[in-house]
Amino acid sequence: MNIWQRKNSMKTRLNRPHQTPNKSTVPKATPYAAEINQSKSEQQSRMWSTMRWFDGTDKTEEAFHNRFENLPDEDVAFLKSFYNIGDDRELFQMVCKFWNIRVPDLAHIA
């Protein structure tokens, strides 16, 4: 048995990757990692406070898009995680829907 087979065998037996003493298997933190450990009510509260960023914005697609472009990156990351959304276009559509702003389907835009 060569070293690669032994490592794979150890990985299977222990059901976890082989780890050297100085190497961590903990993934690097993401900007919204703190929110992952929050309770559902804390996450919901954060969602509402983040959505209030758009309060008072003119109820037009253009005004909302301008405001969306200035939303802090950590809030964008949080909302994407909260709503399980992959890209900014989907998130923008969701934000507009939340505030009853009519936007065309952006799926056809690259």
ROSE-4610 file (N, C-alpha, C; in Angstrom, 1 decimal, always signed):
// ROSE-4610
residu = [M/M/M/N/N/N/I/I/I/W/W/W/Q/Q/Q/R/R/R/K/K/K/N/N/N/S/S/S/M/M/M/K/K/K/T/T/T/R/R/R/L/L/L/N/N/N/R/R/R/P/P/P/H/H/H/Q/Q/Q/T/T/T/P/P/P/N/N/N/K/K/K/S/S/S/T/T/T/V/V/V/P/P/P/K/K/K/A/A/A/T/T/T/P/P/P/Y/Y/Y/A/A/A/A/A/A/E/E/E/I/I/I/N/N/N/Q/Q/Q/S/S/S/K/K/K/S/S/S/E/E/E/Q/Q/Q/Q/Q/Q/S/S/S/R/R/R/M/M/M/W/W/W/S/S/S/T/T/T/M/M/M/R/R/R/W/W/W/F/F/F/D/D/D/G/G/G/T/T/T/D/D/D/K/K/K/T/T/T/E/E/E/E/E/E/A/A/A/F/F/F/H/H/H/N/N/N/R/R/R/F/F/F/E/E/E/N/N/N/L/L/L/P/P/P/D/D/D/E/E/E/D/D/D/V/V/V/A/A/A/F/F/F/L/L/L/K/K/K/S/S/S/F/F/F/Y/Y/Y/N/N/N/I/I/I/G/G/G/D/D/D/D/D/D/R/R/R/E/E/E/L/L/L/F/F/F/Q/Q/Q/M/M/M/V/V/V/C/C/C/K/K/K/F/F/F/W/W/W/N/N/N/I/I/I/R/R/R/V/V/V/P/P/P/D/D/D/L/L/L/A/A/A/H/H/H/I/I/I/A/A/A]
num = [1/1/1/2/2/2/3/3/3/4/4/4/5/5/5/6/6/6/7/7/7/8/8/8/9/9/9/10/10/10/11/11/11/12/12/12/13/13/13/14/14/14/15/15/15/16/16/16/17/17/17/18/18/18/19/19/19/20/20/20/21/21/21/22/22/22/23/23/23/24/24/24/25/25/25/26/26/26/27/27/27/28/28/28/29/29/29/30/30/30/31/31/31/32/32/32/33/33/33/34/34/34/35/35/35/36/36/36/37/37/37/38/38/38/39/39/39/40/40/40/41/41/41/42/42/42/43/43/43/44/44/44/45/45/45/46/46/46/47/47/47/48/48/48/49/49/49/50/50/50/51/51/51/52/52/52/53/53/53/54/54/54/55/55/55/56/56/56/57/57/57/58/58/58/59/59/59/60/60/60/61/61/61/62/62/62/63/63/63/64/64/64/65/65/65/66/66/66/67/67/67/68/68/68/69/69/69/70/70/70/71/71/71/72/72/72/73/73/73/74/74/74/75/75/75/76/76/76/77/77/77/78/78/78/79/79/79/80/80/80/81/81/81/82/82/82/83/83/83/84/84/84/85/85/85/86/86/86/87/87/87/88/88/88/89/89/89/90/90/90/91/91/91/92/92/92/93/93/93/94/94/94/95/95/95/96/96/96/97/97/97/98/98/98/99/99/99/100/100/100/101/101/101/102/102/102/103/103/103/104/104/104/105/105/105/106/106/106/107/107/107/108/108/108/109/109/109/110/110/110]
x = [+0.9/+0.0/+0.9/+0.7/+1.5/+0.9/+1.6/+1.2/-0.2/-0.5/-1.8/-2.9/-2.7/-3.7/-3.9/-2.8/-2.9/-3.7/-3.4/-4.1/-5.6/-5.9/-7.3/-8.0/-7.2/-7.8/-8.0/-7.1/-7.3/-8.5/-8.6/-9.7/-11.1/-11.1/-12.4/-12.6/-11.6/-11.8/-12.2/-11.6/-12.0/-13.1/-13.5/-14.6/-14.3/-13.0/-12.5/-11.2/-10.8/-9.5/-8.4/-7.3/-6.0/-5.6/-5.2/-4.8/-3.5/-2.6/-1.3/-1.5/-0.6/-0.8/-0.9/-0.2/-0.2/-1.1/-1.9/-2.8/-4.3/-5.0/-6.4/-7.3/-8.4/-9.4/-10.6/-10.5/-11.6/-11.6/-12.7/-12.7/-12.5/-11.9/-11.8/-13.1/-13.2/-14.4/-14.9/-16.2/-16.8/-17.3/-17.6/-18.0/-19.3/-20.1/-21.4/-21.3/-20.1/-20.0/-20.7/-20.6/-21.2/-22.7/-23.3/-24.8/-25.2/-24.3/-24.7/-25.0/-24.3/-24.6/-25.7/-26.3/-27.3/-28.6/-29.5/-30.8/-31.6/-32.7/-33.6/-34.1/-34.5/-35.0/-34.0/-32.7/-31.7/-31.4/-31.4/-31.3/-32.4/-33.6/-34.8/-34.7/-34.2/-34.0/-33.0/-31.9/-30.9/-31.4/-32.2/-32.8/-33.7/-34.5/-35.4/-34.6/-33.5/-32.7/-32.0/-31.5/-30.8/-31.8/-33.0/-34.0/-34.4/-34.3/-34.7/-33.7/-32.6/-31.7/-32.4/-33.5/-34.2/-35.4/-35.7/-36.8/-36.6/-37.6/-37.5/-37.0/-36.6/-36.1/-37.3/-37.2/-38.3/-38.6/-39.9/-40.4/-40.3/-39.0/-38.7/-37.6/-37.6/-36.5/-35.1/-35.0/-33.8/-33.3/-34.2/-33.8/-33.4/-34.1/-33.7/-32.4/-32.2/-30.9/-29.7/-29.9/-28.9/-28.6/-29.7/-29.5/-28.9/-29.3/-28.8/-27.2/-26.8/-25.4/-24.5/-25.2/-24.4/-24.6/-25.4/-25.6/-24.2/-23.8/-22.5/-22.4/-21.2/-20.9/-21.3/-21.1/-21.4/-23.0/-23.7/-25.2/-25.6/-25.0/-25.3/-25.0/-23.8/-23.5/-24.5/-24.9/-25.8/-27.2/-27.7/-29.0/-28.9/-27.8/-27.7/-27.7/-27.0/-27.0/-28.4/-29.0/-30.3/-31.4/-31.4/-32.4/-31.9/-30.6/-30.1/-30.1/-29.6/-29.5/-28.1/-27.9/-26.5/-25.9/-26.7/-26.1/-26.8/-26.2/-26.7/-28.0/-28.2/-29.4/-30.6/-30.4/-31.5/-31.8/-30.8/-31.0/-31.7/-31.3/-32.0/-33.5/-33.8/-35.2/-35.9/-35.3/-36.0/-36.2/-35.2/-35.4/-36.6/-36.6/-37.7/-39.0/-39.1/-40.3/-40.8/-39.8/-40.1/-40.8/-40.3/-40.8/-41.8/-42.4/-43.4/-43.0/-41.8/-41.2/-41.3/-41.9/-42.0/-40.7/-40.1/-38.9/-39.1/-38.5/-38.7/-37.9/-38.2/-37.4/-36.0/-35.0/-33.7/-32.9/-33.6/-33.0/-32.3/-32.9/-32.3/-31.1/-30.8/-29.6/-28.4/-27.3/-26.1/-25.3]
y = [-1.2/+0.0/+1.2/+2.1/+3.4/+4.4/+5.6/+6.6/+7.2/+7.4/+7.9/+6.9/+5.7/+4.7/+4.7/+4.8/+4.8/+6.1/+7.2/+8.4/+8.3/+7.8/+7.6/+6.6/+5.5/+4.5/+5.1/+6.0/+6.6/+7.6/+8.3/+9.2/+8.5/+7.3/+6.5/+5.9/+5.4/+4.8/+5.8/+7.0/+8.0/+8.9/+8.8/+9.6/+11.1/+11.4/+12.8/+12.9/+14.0/+14.1/+13.9/+13.4/+13.3/+14.8/+15.0/+16.4/+16.3/+17.2/+17.3/+18.2/+18.1/+18.9/+20.4/+21.0/+22.4/+22.9/+22.1/+22.5/+22.4/+23.5/+23.5/+23.1/+22.4/+22.0/+23.0/+24.0/+24.9/+25.9/+26.0/+26.9/+28.3/+29.1/+30.6/+31.2/+32.2/+32.9/+33.7/+33.7/+34.6/+35.8/+36.9/+38.1/+38.0/+37.0/+36.8/+35.6/+35.1/+33.9/+34.1/+35.3/+35.5/+35.3/+35.6/+35.5/+34.0/+33.2/+31.8/+31.2/+31.6/+31.1/+31.8/+32.8/+33.5/+32.7/+33.0/+32.3/+32.9/+32.1/+32.6/+34.0/+34.3/+35.6/+36.7/+36.4/+37.4/+37.6/+36.5/+36.6/+37.4/+37.1/+37.9/+39.3/+39.6/+41.0/+41.7/+41.0/+41.6/+41.8/+40.9/+41.0/+42.3/+42.5/+43.7/+45.0/+45.0/+46.2/+46.4/+45.4/+45.5/+46.0/+45.5/+45.9/+47.4/+47.9/+49.3/+50.2/+49.7/+50.5/+51.2/+50.6/+51.0/+51.9/+52.0/+52.8/+54.3/+54.9/+56.3/+56.5/+55.4/+55.4/+55.6/+56.5/+56.6/+55.2/+55.0/+53.7/+53.5/+53.6/+53.3/+52.3/+51.5/+50.6/+51.3/+52.4/+53.1/+53.6/+54.1/+54.6/+53.4/+52.3/+51.2/+50.6/+50.6/+50.1/+50.9/+52.2/+53.1/+52.9/+52.7/+52.5/+51.1/+50.1/+48.7/+48.7/+49.5/+49.6/+50.1/+50.9/+51.4/+50.6/+49.5/+48.6/+48.0/+48.1/+47.6/+46.1/+45.7/+44.3/+43.3/+43.6/+42.6/+42.4/+43.5/+43.3/+42.5/+42.8/+42.0/+40.5/+40.2/+38.8/+38.2/+39.0/+38.5/+38.1/+39.1/+38.8/+37.6/+37.5/+36.4/+35.1/+35.1/+33.9/+33.6/+34.7/+34.6/+34.0/+34.5/+34.1/+33.0/+32.5/+31.4/+31.8/+33.0/+33.6/+33.6/+33.3/+33.2/+34.5/+35.3/+36.5/+37.8/+38.9/+40.2/+40.5/+40.0/+40.2/+39.6/+38.4/+37.7/+38.5/+38.9/+39.6/+40.9/+41.6/+42.9/+42.7/+41.6/+41.3/+41.0/+40.3/+39.9/+41.2/+42.1/+43.3/+44.1/+44.2/+45.0/+44.4/+43.1/+42.4/+42.6/+42.6/+42.9/+44.3/+45.3/+46.6/+46.9/+45.9/+46.1/+47.0/+46.9/+47.6/+46.7/+47.1/+46.2/+46.3/+45.2/+45.1/+44.0/+44.2/+43.1/+41.9/+40.7/+39.5/+39.7/+39.6/+39.9/+38.6/+37.5/+36.2/+36.2/+37.0/+37.0/+37.9/+38.7/+39.6/+38.9/+39.0/+38.3/+39.0]
z = [+0.0/+0.0/+0.0/-1.0/-1.0/-0.1/+0.0/+0.9/+0.6/-0.7/-1.1/-0.7/-0.9/-0.5/+1.0/+1.8/+3.2/+3.7/+3.1/+3.4/+3.1/+2.0/+1.6/+2.5/+2.9/+3.8/+5.2/+5.6/+6.9/+6.8/+5.7/+5.5/+5.6/+5.0/+5.0/+6.4/+7.0/+8.3/+9.4/+9.3/+10.3/+9.9/+8.6/+8.0/+8.1/+8.1/+8.0/+7.4/+6.8/+6.1/+7.1/+6.6/+7.4/+7.7/+8.9/+9.3/+9.9/+9.5/+10.1/+11.3/+12.3/+13.6/+13.4/+12.4/+12.3/+11.2/+10.6/+9.6/+10.0/+10.0/+10.4/+9.2/+9.6/+8.6/+8.7/+9.6/+9.7/+8.5/+7.8/+6.6/+7.1/+6.1/+6.4/+6.6/+7.5/+7.8/+6.6/+6.4/+5.4/+6.0/+5.2/+5.8/+6.7/+6.4/+7.2/+8.1/+8.4/+9.2/+10.6/+11.2/+12.5/+12.5/+11.4/+11.3/+11.2/+10.7/+10.6/+11.9/+13.0/+14.3/+15.0/+14.4/+15.1/+15.1/+16.0/+16.0/+14.9/+14.5/+13.4/+13.7/+15.0/+15.2/+15.1/+15.4/+15.2/+13.7/+13.0/+11.5/+10.9/+11.3/+10.8/+11.2/+12.4/+12.8/+11.9/+11.6/+10.7/+9.3/+8.9/+7.5/+7.5/+8.5/+8.5/+8.5/+9.4/+9.5/+8.2/+7.5/+6.2/+5.2/+5.1/+4.1/+4.4/+5.6/+5.9/+5.2/+4.7/+3.9/+2.7/+2.2/+1.1/+1.4/+2.7/+3.2/+2.8/+2.2/+1.8/+0.4/-0.3/-1.6/-2.6/-3.6/-4.6/-5.1/-5.3/-5.7/-7.2/-7.7/-9.1/-9.2/-10.3/-10.4/-10.4/-11.1/-11.2/-9.8/-9.0/-7.7/-6.8/-6.9/-6.1/-6.6/-7.9/-8.4/-7.9/-7.9/-7.4/-5.9/-5.2/-3.7/-3.5/-4.3/-4.2/-4.4/-5.4/-5.7/-4.6/-3.6/-2.5/-1.2/-1.3/-0.2/+0.2/+1.5/+1.9/+1.6/+1.2/+0.8/+1.8/+3.1/+4.1/+4.2/+3.9/+3.8/+2.6/+1.5/+0.3/+0.5/+1.1/+1.4/+2.4/+3.4/+4.4/+3.7/+2.9/+2.2/+1.3/+0.6/-0.3/+0.5/+1.6/+2.4/+3.0/+3.5/+4.2/+3.2/+2.0/+1.0/+0.1/+0.3/-0.5/-2.0/-2.2/-3.6/-4.0/-5.3/-5.8/-6.4/-7.0/-7.6/-7.3/-7.7/-7.4/-8.1/-9.4/-10.1/-9.4/-9.0/-8.3/-7.0/-6.3/-5.0/-5.3/-6.3/-6.6/-6.9/-7.7/-8.0/-6.7/-5.8/-4.6/-3.7/-3.7/-2.9/-3.5/-4.8/-5.5/-5.2/-5.2/-4.9/-3.5/-2.6/-1.2/-1.0/-1.8/-1.7/-2.7/-3.4/-4.4/-5.6/-6.0/-7.2/-8.3/-9.4/-10.6/-11.4/-11.6/-12.5/-13.5/-14.7/-15.7/-15.2/-15.8/-15.5/-16.0/-15.2/-15.6/-16.0/-16.0/-16.3/-17.7/-18.6/-20.0/-20.1/-19.1/-19.2/-18.7/-19.4/-19.0/-18.0]
